[in-house]
């Protein structure tokens, strides 16, 4: 009915509230008037299709694109690569699309000098030094295994207890938030259900007033047509209505 006549607006709409500063300016001044616990239009397929259509039309008119969602955020700090040449070299390799360098595993072998260097003393010294390094490495591994057998169980139990305590704290925080969310949703539902009767009554009164406005407008139009008809009849009969209507 609102599209037929302009008399359905009984009073001026309320002024919009100023934009909120919450969320770094992401909220605008649009009034959120959704009452999901008592409004049942959201489950209507036609309403849902109309909402999606309006969203697509608004997105088609927008100059922003999904790829530009980071445009409003501060730029990424520039990396000072001169402080870390190794990191700068690695980033350059990734930028060039080159594969990463493989680890040199030759130092973990116990190969003797090549055949053509078997008479070279320095080559045998290098091989001996490598063998001593490997021996020391295996010795350290044995010591670490011995320490793990003696103290590893207690260390792992302490670590697991720390993780369990941390998990319990996180679960308590999650439970607290879930309790607050549930309480808030319950309060919203009770408040909306409490005013549902009043809203329905006001909506019914609004529709009645709108219908009365339409009836009054229709009656006024009929009266105007009747007046014009009487004026034409008076003109045809030569009756001067202005002289009859003039105050005496």
C-alpha positions in Angstrom: 0.0 0.0 0.0 2.9 2.3 0.6 3.7 2.6 -3.1 0.2 3.9 -4.0 -0.1 7.0 -1.9 2.1 9.3 0.0 -0.3 9.8 2.8 0.8 6.7 4.6 3.6 8.5 6.3 1.9 9.6 9.5 5.0 11.4 10.9 8.5 12.1 10.0 11.0 9.3 10.4 13.4 9.5 13.4 16.8 11.0 12.7 19.6 8.6 12.4 22.0 8.3 15.2 25.6 9.4 14.6 28.1 6.8 13.4 29.6 4.7 16.1 33.3 4.7 16.7 33.4 1.0 17.5 35.4 -1.3 15.3 37.7 1.4 13.9 34.9 3.0 11.9 33.5 -0.1 10.2 30.0 0.6 11.6 27.9 3.2 9.8 24.9 5.1 10.9 22.4 2.5 9.7 19.8 1.5 12.3 19.7 -2.2 13.0 16.1 -3.0 13.5 16.2 -6.8 13.1 14.2 -8.9 15.7 15.1 -12.4 14.7 13.3 -14.0 17.6 9.9 -12.7 16.6 10.3 -11.8 12.9 9.5 -14.8 10.8 10.1 -13.2 7.4 13.7 -14.5 7.4 12.6 -18.0 6.8 10.6 -17.0 3.8 12.3 -18.0 0.6 10.9 -15.0 -1.4 12.2 -12.6 1.2 15.6 -14.3 1.3 15.8 -14.1 -2.5 14.9 -10.4 -2.4 17.6 -9.8 0.2 20.2 -11.5 -1.8 19.1 -9.5 -4.9 19.5 -6.2 -3.0 23.0 -7.3 -1.7 24.1 -8.2 -5.2 22.8 -4.8 -6.6 24.7 -2.9 -3.8 27.9 -4.9 -4.4 27.6 -4.2 -8.2 27.4 -0.5 -7.5 30.3 -0.5 -5.1 33.8 0.4 -6.3 35.4 -2.0 -3.8 36.2 -5.5 -4.8 36.9 -8.5 -2.6 40.6 -8.4 -3.6 40.8 -4.9 -2.1 39.9 -5.9 1.4 43.4 -4.9 2.7 43.4 -1.5 1.1 42.1 0.3 4.2 44.6 -1.3 6.5 48.1 0.2 7.2 50.8 -1.0 4.8 53.1 -3.8 5.8 56.3 -2.5 7.5 59.3 -2.5 5.2 61.8 -5.2 6.0 65.3 -3.8 6.6 67.2 -6.6 4.9 70.6 -5.1 5.4 70.3 -6.1 9.1 69.9 -9.8 8.1 71.7 -10.6 4.9 70.8 -14.3 5.2 67.1 -13.5 5.3 67.4 -11.0 2.4 69.2 -13.7 0.3 66.4 -16.2 1.1 63.7 -13.7 0.2 65.5 -13.0 -3.0 65.6 -16.7 -3.8 61.8 -17.1 -3.2 61.1 -14.0 -5.3 63.1 -15.5 -8.1 61.3 -18.8 -7.8 64.4 -20.8 -7.3 64.4 -24.1 -5.3 65.9 -24.1 -1.8 69.5 -25.2 -1.4 69.8 -28.8 -0.2 71.6 -29.6 3.0 75.2 -30.8 2.6 75.2 -34.3 4.1 78.7 -35.2 3.0 80.2 -34.1 6.4 78.2 -36.9 8.1 80.0 -39.6 6.1 83.2 -41.5 6.9 84.6 -41.8 3.5 88.3 -42.0 3.1 90.2 -39.6 0.8 89.8 -40.2 -3.0 92.0 -42.7 -4.7 94.1 -39.9 -6.3 94.7 -38.3 -2.9 95.5 -41.4 -0.9 99.1 -40.2 -0.6 98.2 -36.7 0.5 98.7 -36.2 4.3 96.4 -33.2 4.5 93.6 -35.2 2.9 94.1 -38.0 5.6 94.2 -35.3 8.3 90.8 -33.9 7.0 89.3 -37.4 7.0 90.6 -38.1 10.5 89.2 -34.8 11.8 85.8 -35.6 10.3 85.9 -39.1 11.9 86.7 -37.5 15.3 83.8 -35.1 14.8 81.5 -38.0 14.0 82.7 -39.9 17.0 82.1 -36.9 19.3 78.7 -36.5 17.8 77.7 -40.1 18.5 79.1 -39.7 22.0 76.9 -36.7 22.6 73.9 -38.6 21.2 74.5 -41.5 23.7 74.8 -39.0 26.6 71.6 -37.4 25.5 69.8 -40.7 25.3 71.1 -41.6 28.8 69.9 -38.3 30.2 66.5 -38.8 28.5 66.2 -42.3 30.0 66.9 -40.9 33.5 65.0 -37.6 33.4 62.9 -37.7 30.3 59.8 -39.2 31.9 59.6 -36.5 34.6 60.3 -33.7 32.1 57.5 -35.0 29.8 55.1 -35.4 32.8 55.8 -31.8 33.9 55.4 -30.6 30.3 52.1 -32.4 30.0 50.9 -31.0 33.3 51.7 -27.5 32.0 49.8 -28.1 28.8 46.8 -29.6 30.7 46.7 -26.6 33.0 46.9 -24.2 30.0 44.2 -26.2 28.2 42.0 -26.0 31.4 42.4 -22.2 31.5 41.5 -21.9 27.8 38.5 -24.1 28.3 37.4 -22.1 31.3 37.6 -18.8 29.3 35.7 -20.4 26.4 33.0 -21.6 28.8 32.8 -18.2 30.3 32.3 -16.5 26.9 29.8 -19.1 25.9 27.8 -18.5 29.1 27.8 -14.8 28.5 26.7 -15.2 24.9 24.0 -17.6 25.9 22.8 -15.2 28.7 22.8 -12.3 26.2 20.9 -14.3 23.6 18.4 -15.4 26.2 17.9 -11.8 27.4 17.4 -10.6 23.8 14.9 -13.4 23.2 12.9 -12.6 26.4 12.9 -8.8 25.6 11.8 -9.3 22.0 9.1 -11.8 23.1 7.9 -9.3 25.8 7.4 -6.5 23.3 6.1 -8.7 20.5 2.5 -8.2 21.6 2.9 -4.5 21.8 4.6 -4.4 18.4 1.8 -6.4 16.9 -0.8 -4.1 18.5 1.0 -1.0 17.2 1.4 -2.6 13.8 -2.3 -3.3 13.7 -3.1 0.3 14.7 -0.7 1.6 12.1 -2.5 -0.4 9.4 -5.8 0.8 10.6 -4.6 4.4 10.5 -3.2 3.8 7.0 -6.5 2.4 5.9 -8.4 5.3 7.4 -6.1 7.7 5.5 -6.8 5.9 2.3 -10.5 6.0 3.0 -10.4 9.7 3.8 -8.3 10.4 0.6 -10.8 8.4 -1.4 -13.7 10.3 0.1 -12.0 13.6 -0.6 -11.4 12.6 -4.2 -15.1 11.6 -4.5 -16.1 15.0 -3.0 -13.8 16.8 -5.4 -15.3 15.0 -8.3 -18.8 15.8 -7.0 -18.0 19.4 -6.6 -16.5 19.7 -10.1 -19.7 18.0 -11.4 -21.9 20.5 -9.6 -19.8 23.3 -10.9 -20.2 22.1 -14.5 -23.9 21.8 -14.0 -24.1 25.3 -12.5 -22.2 26.7 -15.4 -24.5 25.0 -17.8 -27.5 26.5 -16.1 -25.9 29.9 -15.8 -25.8 30.0 -12.1 -23.1 32.2 -10.6 -21.8 30.2 -7.7 -19.4 32.9 -6.5 -22.3 35.3 -5.8 -24.1 32.6 -3.8 -21.0 31.6 -1.9 -19.9 35.2 -1.1 -20.3 36.3 2.5 -23.3 38.6 3.2 
